[in-house]
Amino acid sequence: MDDSGGPQRLKLLSYNIQAGIDTQRYRQYLTQSWKQVLPHRDRQFNLDRIAMVIHGYDVVGLQEVDSGSLRSGFVDQTEYLAKQATFPYWYKQVNRSLGKLAQNSNGLLSRLRPSEISEYKLPGLPGRGVIVCNFGGSTGLTVCIMHLALGRRARLRQVSYIRELVADLPHVVVMGDLNFGCDSQEMRLLTRGGGLTQPACHMNTFPSWRPIRKIDHILVSDTLQVENAKVVEYPLSDHLPIGIDVIIPTGMRLAA
């Protein structure tokens, strides 16, 4: 949080970390598929590199995080990244539990104390959810972190649910791996009516080694001013992270 005397800004990042797996080629989805179920020595090193990337942000939304299973060496990756990158507040939402084999989760890291955190299951097959984190109460900022389904029919249901969830919120950020592009039916539904806008939609995020698709997004209320929207060029997952600076409206109080 910038408190240098100028306009206050909040630096936000969204990152699908693929459970710490450093995928660099399509063929590695097959040749390194064992990393989805078994631990490997490079995963912790890659998490440390991810911690260095996210350290400069105020609020980070994580997708495809493991919350402590065999493949992660029973490390809660949300908590680990929070401690490595010195975030005092963190929260995990386990969406798909495969017992000791995998704990697929969304994660929140924050330098600000949240006023309230809620989690919701999204429509469709089990395994998708959204974290809703409020800063500053009813007139403050709400950040929603999610990872939507691969199938369009399920995504449309999930987008309709998200629209209803944020409809009455004055200042909202929707971020995550949404699995749809800027010209999609889902994006048109999510931004219909002008309440949410998507800055810098031309910046591709997937696959990280040769980005040709924009499926990771940060959308903001039209009440919020955005600067420095960018894709962060650190290919430590199969997705690239995306970041924005949100200029905090005068009079908005983000402290709990």
C-alpha positions, 0 to 999 in steps of 0.5 A: 500500500502506497502511503507516500503522500500521493494518491493511495494505491493497492498493488494486486496480483493474480497467479495460477501457480500450478501447485508449484510445477515449473512447466515449460513445454506442452510435452511436459504435461505428459512427461512430467504428469507424475509431479501432479501426484508425487513430490519432487525436489525442484518444487520447493525451489520454484515456490521460493522463486514465486515468493520473490515475484509476489513479494512486491504486492499488497494483495495476491490471489492464487489459483491451483495451490496445494494445501498440504498433500503428498505431491507438495511434500505435505506443505500448505503452499498458501501458508508457505508463500505467505511466510516466505513473502512476508504476508501477515494474512492468508486464507485458503479455500480447498475446492477439491480434496483427494485426501493425501494425494492432492488438496486443490485450492484457491489462496489469498495473501494480504498485507492488509487485515481483511474485515471479512473473508467468505468462501462459496462453492460455484455451480457445476461439478464439485471442485470450483469455488471463490474467496470473497475478501472485504477490506474496510467494511460495506463501503470498502473494497471487495476482492474475489478470487476464483478459478472457473471451469474448463467447460463453457456451460459450467462457466456460464453458470459460474459467471452468472453466480459471480454477477449476482454475488458482486451486484450490490458491492460498491468497489469490487475486484474479480480476479483469477484463472477464468478459462475464457478470453476477452471476446467470449460470451462469458466475458460479455456476460460478466461485463454486461451493464458496465459495472465491471471493466477489464483493463489491458485485455491484449496481454496474453497469459497462457501458456507461459512459455509462448503466451497466445491466450488471455484466460487470466483476468483482473476485472474492476468496478468502474468506480476504481481507477487502474494503472500499470496493468501488466502481465508479469514476465516470470514463467514459473508456472504454465500461466503468467501472473497478471498485476494492476495498481488500483487507485483508492478513491478519496475517503475509502478506508481499507483498514479493518 
